[in-house]
């Protein structure tokens, strides 16, 4: 999760599949995203797509020092200002 640009782009594109969670080492969260997406017939997946776009754009706009400070809390929701 050291490369901010790669992580931001992967969050925008693959958030509903849990790929950013796996990249951050949060395997359980990634598996839960996949399982809940299947159980709800994609409703949770659609919500995660929207959240991924918002979070990915915020990550790409963050300065590098702010990203390094917040990278451990990125999956607690959108980073607080």
N, CA, C and O atoms as CSV, one atom per row, in Angstrom:
chain,resi,resn,atom,element,x,y,z
A,1,UNK,N,N,0.825,-1.177,0.000
A,1,UNK,CA,C,0.000,0.000,0.000
A,1,UNK,C,C,0.875,1.248,0.000
A,1,UNK,O,O,0.404,2.330,0.353
A,2,UNK,N,N,2.101,1.118,-0.378
A,2,UNK,CA,C,3.022,2.251,-0.381
A,2,UNK,C,C,2.784,3.188,-1.559
A,2,UNK,O,O,3.019,4.390,-1.434
A,3,UNK,N,N,2.326,2.676,-2.693
A,3,UNK,CA,C,2.137,3.509,-3.867
A,3,UNK,C,C,0.734,4.123,-3.832
A,3,UNK,O,O,-0.253,3.426,-4.068
A,4,UNK,N,N,0.646,5.401,-3.543
A,4,UNK,CA,C,-0.630,6.095,-3.386
A,4,UNK,C,C,-1.444,6.083,-4.673
A,4,UNK,O,O,-2.656,5.872,-4.629
A,5,UNK,N,N,-0.812,6.304,-5.805
A,5,UNK,CA,C,-1.529,6.354,-7.075
A,5,UNK,C,C,-2.143,4.999,-7.415
A,5,UNK,O,O,-3.312,4.925,-7.796
A,6,UNK,N,N,-1.375,3.946,-7.281
A,6,UNK,CA,C,-1.884,2.603,-7.565
A,6,UNK,C,C,-3.034,2.258,-6.625
A,6,UNK,O,O,-4.056,1.727,-7.060
A,7,UNK,N,N,-2.870,2.558,-5.344
A,7,UNK,CA,C,-3.902,2.250,-4.367
A,7,UNK,C,C,-5.181,3.043,-4.653
A,7,UNK,O,O,-6.279,2.496,-4.547
A,8,UNK,N,N,-5.053,4.313,-5.013
A,8,UNK,CA,C,-6.222,5.129,-5.334
A,8,UNK,C,C,-6.965,4.617,-6.559
A,8,UNK,O,O,-8.193,4.536,-6.550
A,9,UNK,N,N,-6.234,4.272,-7.609
A,9,UNK,CA,C,-6.855,3.761,-8.833
A,9,UNK,C,C,-7.516,2.406,-8.578
A,9,UNK,O,O,-8.626,2.163,-9.052
A,10,UNK,N,N,-6.851,1.533,-7.842
A,10,UNK,CA,C,-7.435,0.223,-7.526
A,10,UNK,C,C,-8.691,0.375,-6.673
A,10,UNK,O,O,-9.631,-0.407,-6.810
A,11,UNK,N,N,-8.712,1.374,-5.795
A,11,UNK,CA,C,-9.895,1.631,-4.979
A,11,UNK,C,C,-11.055,2.087,-5.852
A,11,UNK,O,O,-12.190,1.659,-5.640
A,12,UNK,N,N,-10.792,2.945,-6.826
A,12,UNK,CA,C,-11.849,3.418,-7.722
A,12,UNK,C,C,-12.407,2.273,-8.565
A,12,UNK,O,O,-13.622,2.155,-8.723
A,13,UNK,N,N,-11.537,1.437,-9.103
A,13,UNK,CA,C,-11.971,0.410,-10.052
A,13,UNK,C,C,-12.492,-0.857,-9.373
A,13,UNK,O,O,-13.516,-1.400,-9.788
A,14,UNK,N,N,-11.803,-1.331,-8.340
A,14,UNK,CA,C,-12.093,-2.655,-7.797
A,14,UNK,C,C,-12.568,-2.671,-6.346
A,14,UNK,O,O,-12.437,-3.696,-5.677
A,15,UNK,N,N,-13.111,-1.578,-5.845
A,15,UNK,CA,C,-13.517,-1.533,-4.441
A,15,UNK,C,C,-14.612,-2.549,-4.124
A,15,UNK,O,O,-14.604,-3.130,-3.038
A,16,UNK,N,N,-15.545,-2.777,-5.032
A,16,UNK,CA,C,-16.639,-3.702,-4.739
A,16,UNK,C,C,-16.160,-5.150,-4.648
A,16,UNK,O,O,-16.841,-5.986,-4.053
A,17,UNK,N,N,-15.013,-5.455,-5.221
A,17,UNK,CA,C,-14.455,-6.807,-5.150
A,17,UNK,C,C,-13.502,-6.986,-3.977
A,17,UNK,O,O,-13.003,-8.090,-3.760
A,18,UNK,N,N,-13.242,-5.942,-3.228
A,18,UNK,CA,C,-12.385,-6.033,-2.058
A,18,UNK,C,C,-10.899,-5.990,-2.351
A,18,UNK,O,O,-10.096,-6.228,-1.448
A,19,UNK,N,N,-10.502,-5.694,-3.582
A,19,UNK,CA,C,-9.083,-5.681,-3.949
A,19,UNK,C,C,-8.268,-4.710,-3.090
A,19,UNK,O,O,-7.180,-5.079,-2.648
A,20,UNK,N,N,-8.746,-3.480,-2.833
A,20,UNK,CA,C,-7.959,-2.590,-1.978
A,20,UNK,C,C,-7.788,-3.140,-0.556
A,20,UNK,O,O,-6.763,-2.906,0.084
A,21,UNK,N,N,-8.782,-3.862,-0.074
A,21,UNK,CA,C,-8.657,-4.471,1.255
A,21,UNK,C,C,-7.537,-5.505,1.261
A,21,UNK,O,O,-6.736,-5.552,2.195
A,22,UNK,N,N,-7.482,-6.326,0.226
A,22,UNK,CA,C,-6.417,-7.318,0.128
A,22,UNK,C,C,-5.055,-6.638,0.014
A,22,UNK,O,O,-4.075,-7.107,0.593
A,23,UNK,N,N,-4.989,-5.523,-0.737
A,23,UNK,CA,C,-3.736,-4.788,-0.879
A,23,UNK,C,C,-3.274,-4.222,0.458
A,23,UNK,O,O,-2.074,-4.150,0.724
A,24,UNK,N,N,-4.222,-3.821,1.297
A,24,UNK,CA,C,-3.892,-3.240,2.598
A,24,UNK,C,C,-3.657,-4.315,3.656
A,24,UNK,O,O,-3.343,-3.990,4.801
A,25,UNK,N,N,-3.802,-5.584,3.294
A,25,UNK,CA,C,-3.574,-6.669,4.238
A,25,UNK,C,C,-4.783,-6.992,5.097
A,25,UNK,O,O,-4.655,-7.693,6.101
A,26,UNK,N,N,-5.955,-6.496,4.723
A,26,UNK,CA,C,-7.179,-6.759,5.475
A,26,UNK,C,C,-7.995,-7.809,4.731
A,26,UNK,O,O,-9.015,-7.506,4.112
A,27,UNK,N,N,-7.521,-9.050,4.806
A,27,UNK,CA,C,-8.109,-10.148,4.056
A,27,UNK,C,C,-9.555,-10.411,4.468
A,27,UNK,O,O,-10.408,-10.639,3.610
A,28,UNK,N,N,-9.837,-10.381,5.754
A,28,UNK,CA,C,-11.192,-10.654,6.243
A,28,UNK,C,C,-12.192,-9.649,5.676
A,28,UNK,O,O,-13.287,-10.031,5.262
A,29,UNK,N,N,-11.825,-8.379,5.653
A,29,UNK,CA,C,-12.702,-7.349,5.106
A,29,UNK,C,C,-12.928,-7.568,3.612
A,29,UNK,O,O,-14.048,-7.397,3.131
A,30,UNK,N,N,-11.892,-7.942,2.877
A,30,UNK,CA,C,-12.025,-8.210,1.450
A,30,UNK,C,C,-12.949,-9.379,1.169
A,30,UNK,O,O,-13.779,-9.312,0.262
A,31,UNK,N,N,-12.813,-10.451,1.939
A,31,UNK,CA,C,-13.681,-11.619,1.767
A,31,UNK,C,C,-15.122,-11.267,2.110
A,31,UNK,O,O,-16.050,-11.695,1.424
A,32,UNK,N,N,-15.310,-10.486,3.173
A,32,UNK,CA,C,-16.670,-10.080,3.538
A,32,UNK,C,C,-17.326,-9.242,2.445
A,32,UNK,O,O,-18.526,-9.376,2.208
A,33,UNK,N,N,-16.567,-8.386,1.782
A,33,UNK,CA,C,-17.133,-7.599,0.679
A,33,UNK,C,C,-17.618,-8.504,-0.439
A,33,UNK,O,O,-18.689,-8.280,-1.002
A,34,UNK,N,N,-16.842,-9.516,-0.760
A,34,UNK,CA,C,-17.233,-10.440,-1.820
A,34,UNK,C,C,-18.466,-11.230,-1.404
A,34,UNK,O,O,-19.411,-11.359,-2.182
A,35,UNK,N,N,-18.465,-11.762,-0.177
A,35,UNK,CA,C,-19.583,-12.580,0.303
A,35,UNK,C,C,-20.873,-11.758,0.383
A,35,UNK,O,O,-21.913,-12.188,-0.115
A,36,UNK,N,N,-20.809,-10.585,1.003
A,36,UNK,CA,C,-22.013,-9.762,1.127
A,36,UNK,C,C,-22.505,-9.275,-0.238
A,36,UNK,O,O,-23.707,-9.097,-0.432
A,37,UNK,N,N,-21.606,-9.062,-1.168
A,37,UNK,CA,C,-22.019,-8.692,-2.523
A,37,UNK,C,C,-22.810,-9.807,-3.182
A,37,UNK,O,O,-23.784,-9.546,-3.887
A,38,UNK,N,N,-22.397,-11.048,-2.958
A,38,UNK,CA,C,-23.118,-12.196,-3.526
A,38,UNK,C,C,-24.451,-12.427,-2.809
A,38,UNK,O,O,-25.466,-12.690,-3.453
A,39,UNK,N,N,-24.447,-12.329,-1.485
A,39,UNK,CA,C,-25.662,-12.577,-0.698
A,39,UNK,C,C,-26.754,-11.564,-1.034
A,39,UNK,O,O,-27.929,-11.921,-1.116
A,40,UNK,N,N,-26.376,-10.321,-1.226
A,40,UNK,CA,C,-27.368,-9.266,-1.496
A,40,UNK,C,C,-27.599,-9.053,-2.989
A,40,UNK,O,O,-28.184,-8.047,-3.391
A,41,UNK,N,N,-27.148,-9.984,-3.797
A,41,UNK,CA,C,-27.321,-9.916,-5.245
A,41,UNK,C,C,-26.774,-8.626,-5.839
A,41,UNK,O,O,-27.355,-8.073,-6.773
A,42,UNK,N,N,-25.675,-8.153,-5.307
A,42,UNK,CA,C,-24.973,-7.011,-5.870
A,42,UNK,C,C,-25.349,-5.652,-5.307
A,42,UNK,O,O,-24.746,-4.646,-5.681
A,43,UNK,N,N,-26.338,-5.597,-4.410
A,43,UNK,CA,C,-26.734,-4.297,-3.857
A,43,UNK,C,C,-25.576,-3.682,-3.063
A,43,UNK,O,O,-25.264,-2.503,-3.230
A,44,UNK,N,N,-24.950,-4.473,-2.211
A,44,UNK,CA,C,-23.796,-3.986,-1.450
A,44,UNK,C,C,-22.653,-3.651,-2.402
A,44,UNK,O,O,-21.903,-2.704,-2.164
A,45,UNK,N,N,-22.519,-4.417,-3.472
A,45,UNK,CA,C,-21.479,-4.143,-4.462
A,45,UNK,C,C,-21.647,-2.778,-5.105
A,45,UNK,O,O,-20.665,-2.074,-5.340
A,46,UNK,N,N,-22.895,-2.399,-5.392
A,46,UNK,CA,C,-23.157,-1.086,-5.986
A,46,UNK,C,C,-22.801,0.022,-4.998
A,46,UNK,O,O,-22.217,1.039,-5.372
A,47,UNK,N,N,-23.159,-0.189,-3.735
A,47,UNK,CA,C,-22.814,0.792,-2.701
A,47,UNK,C,C,-21.296,0.922,-2.585
A,47,UNK,O,O,-20.775,2.030,-2.459
A,48,UNK,N,N,-20.583,-0.213,-2.629
A,48,UNK,CA,C,-19.126,-0.186,-2.535
A,48,UNK,C,C,-18.478,0.468,-3.752
A,48,UNK,O,O,-17.397,1.043,-3.635
A,49,UNK,N,N,-19.118,0.389,-4.912
A,49,UNK,CA,C,-18.591,1.070,-6.101
A,49,UNK,C,C,-18.623,2.580,-5.875
A,49,UNK,O,O,-17.642,3.273,-6.145
A,50,UNK,N,N,-19.753,3.088,-5.377
A,50,UNK,CA,C,-19.884,4.528,-5.131
A,50,UNK,C,C,-18.892,4.963,-4.054
A,50,UNK,O,O,-18.216,5.981,-4.205
A,51,UNK,N,N,-18.804,4.186,-2.960
A,51,UNK,CA,C,-17.856,4.518,-1.900
A,51,UNK,C,C,-16.422,4.457,-2.417
A,51,UNK,O,O,-15.588,5.268,-2.017
A,52,UNK,N,N,-16.130,3.514,-3.293
A,52,UNK,CA,C,-14.789,3.384,-3.855
A,52,UNK,C,C,-14.396,4.565,-4.718
A,52,UNK,O,O,-13.251,5.016,-4.680
A,53,UNK,N,N,-15.343,5.067,-5.495
A,53,UNK,CA,C,-15.063,6.233,-6.329
A,53,UNK,C,C,-14.752,7.437,-5.447
A,53,UNK,O,O,-13.789,8.162,-5.695
A,54,UNK,N,N,-15.568,7.648,-4.419
A,54,UNK,CA,C,-15.351,8.786,-3.520
A,54,UNK,C,C,-14.024,8.655,-2.789
A,54,UNK,O,O,-13.234,9.598,-2.751
A,55,UNK,N,N,-13.778,7.481,-2.207
A,55,UNK,CA,C,-12.549,7.262,-1.444
A,55,UNK,C,C,-11.316,7.320,-2.344
A,55,UNK,O,O,-10.294,7.888,-1.957
A,56,UNK,N,N,-11.404,6.737,-3.541
A,56,UNK,CA,C,-10.276,6.749,-4.470
A,56,UNK,C,C,-9.885,8.153,-4.895
A,56,UNK,O,O,-8.700,8.475,-4.981
A,57,UNK,N,N,-10.885,8.992,-5.160
A,57,UNK,CA,C,-10.602,10.379,-5.538
A,57,UNK,C,C,-9.967,11.124,-4.368
A,57,UNK,O,O,-9.028,11.897,-4.559
A,58,UNK,N,N,-10.479,10.893,-3.150
A,58,UNK,CA,C,-9.885,11.539,-1.977
A,58,UNK,C,C,-8.434,11.099,-1.785
A,58,UNK,O,O,-7.580,11.915,-1.437
A,59,UNK,N,N,-8.153,9.813,-2.010
A,59,UNK,CA,C,-6.788,9.304,-1.872
A,59,UNK,C,C,-5.877,9.959,-2.899
A,59,UNK,O,O,-4.766,10.374,-2.567
A,60,UNK,N,N,-6.335,10.056,-4.142
A,60,UNK,CA,C,-5.502,10.634,-5.191
A,60,UNK,C,C,-5.250,12.126,-4.980
A,60,UNK,O,O,-4.233,12.643,-5.440
A,61,UNK,N,N,-6.149,12.822,-4.299
A,61,UNK,CA,C,-5.980,14.249,-4.060
A,61,UNK,C,C,-5.190,14.551,-2.790
A,61,UNK,O,O,-4.775,15.693,-2.588
A,62,UNK,N,N,-4.971,13.557,-1.932
A,62,UNK,CA,C,-4.240,13.783,-0.680
A,62,UNK,C,C,-2.771,14.070,-0.951
A,62,UNK,O,O,-2.175,13.465,-1.842
A,63,UNK,N,N,-2.188,14.977,-0.198
A,63,UNK,CA,C,-0.735,15.118,-0.251
A,63,UNK,C,C,-0.074,13.849,0.309
A,63,UNK,O,O,-0.671,13.140,1.120
A,64,UNK,N,N,1.136,13.574,-0.119
A,64,UNK,CA,C,1.812,12.328,0.264
A,64,UNK,C,C,1.959,12.181,1.780
A,64,UNK,O,O,1.765,11.086,2.308
A,65,UNK,N,N,2.297,13.252,2.484
A,65,UNK,CA,C,2.476,13.144,3.928
A,65,UNK,C,C,1.159,12.853,4.642
A,65,UNK,O,O,1.147,12.115,5.627
A,66,UNK,N,N,0.058,13.413,4.166
A,66,UNK,CA,C,-1.253,13.135,4.761
A,66,UNK,C,C,-1.658,11.690,4.488
A,66,UNK,O,O,-2.219,11.027,5.360
A,67,UNK,N,N,-1.376,11.195,3.272
A,67,UNK,CA,C,-1.663,9.804,2.926
A,67,UNK,C,C,-0.905,8.842,3.840
A,67,UNK,O,O,-1.477,7.868,4.329
A,68,UNK,N,N,0.368,9.109,4.067
A,68,UNK,CA,C,1.161,8.247,4.940
A,68,UNK,C,C,0.608,8.240,6.360
A,68,UNK,O,O,0.645,7.209,7.031
A,69,UNK,N,N,0.096,9.374,6.824
A,69,UNK,CA,C,-0.444,9.459,8.180
A,69,UNK,C,C,-1.787,8.746,8.301
A,69,UNK,O,O,-2.101,8.208,9.363
A,70,UNK,N,N,-2.584,8.731,7.234
A,70,UNK,CA,C,-3.939,8.175,7.301
A,70,UNK,C,C,-4.082,6.798,6.681
A,70,UNK,O,O,-5.174,6.232,6.718
A,71,UNK,N,N,-3.028,6.237,6.114
A,71,UNK,CA,C,-3.191,5.012,5.342
A,71,UNK,C,C,-3.663,3.831,6.177
A,71,UNK,O,O,-4.258,2.905,5.625
A,72,UNK,N,N,-3.425,3.825,7.481
A,72,UNK,CA,C,-3.906,2.728,8.312
A,72,UNK,C,C,-5.390,2.823,8.617
A,72,UNK,O,O,-5.994,1.824,9.008
A,73,UNK,N,N,-5.996,3.988,8.453
A,73,UNK,CA,C,-7.407,4.168,8.773
A,73,UNK,C,C,-8.287,4.347,7.539
A,73,UNK,O,O,-9.451,4.724,7.674
A,74,UNK,N,N,-7.769,4.091,6.355
A,74,UNK,CA,C,-8.543,4.344,5.148
A,74,UNK,C,C,-9.774,3.464,5.038
A,74,UNK,O,O,-10.731,3.844,4.363
A,75,UNK,N,N,-9.785,2.314,5.669
A,75,UNK,CA,C,-10.934,1.442,5.564
A,75,UNK,C,C,-11.888,1.574,6.730
A,75,UNK,O,O,-12.821,0.781,6.852
A,76,UNK,N,N,-11.680,2.551,7.584
A,76,UNK,CA,C,-12.659,2.874,8.620
A,76,UNK,C,C,-13.704,3.819,8.046
A,76,UNK,O,O,-14.596,4.267,8.766
A,77,UNK,N,N,-13.604,4.119,6.781
A,77,UNK,CA,C,-14.481,5.058,6.110
A,77,UNK,C,C,-13.638,6.089,5.404
A,77,UNK,O,O,-12.420,5.945,5.308
A,78,UNK,N,N,-14.261,7.098,4.924
A,78,UNK,CA,C,-13.530,8.161,4.259
A,78,UNK,C,C,-12.745,8.927,5.323
A,78,UNK,O,O,-13.306,9.275,6.362
A,79,UNK,N,N,-11.472,9.193,5.088
A,79,UNK,CA,C,-10.666,9.885,6.093
A,79,UNK,C,C,-11.292,11.196,6.534
A,79,UNK,O,O,-11.753,11.991,5.715
A,80,UNK,N,N,-11.297,11.400,7.814
A,80,UNK,CA,C,-11.892,12.619,8.389
A,80,UNK,C,C,-10.922,13.777,8.232
A,80,UNK,O,O,-9.708,13.589,8.311
A,81,UNK,N,N,-11.448,14.964,8.013
A,81,UNK,CA,C,-10.610,16.163,7.877
A,81,UNK,C,C,-10.303,16.760,9.223
A,81,UNK,O,O,-9.610,17.774,9.305
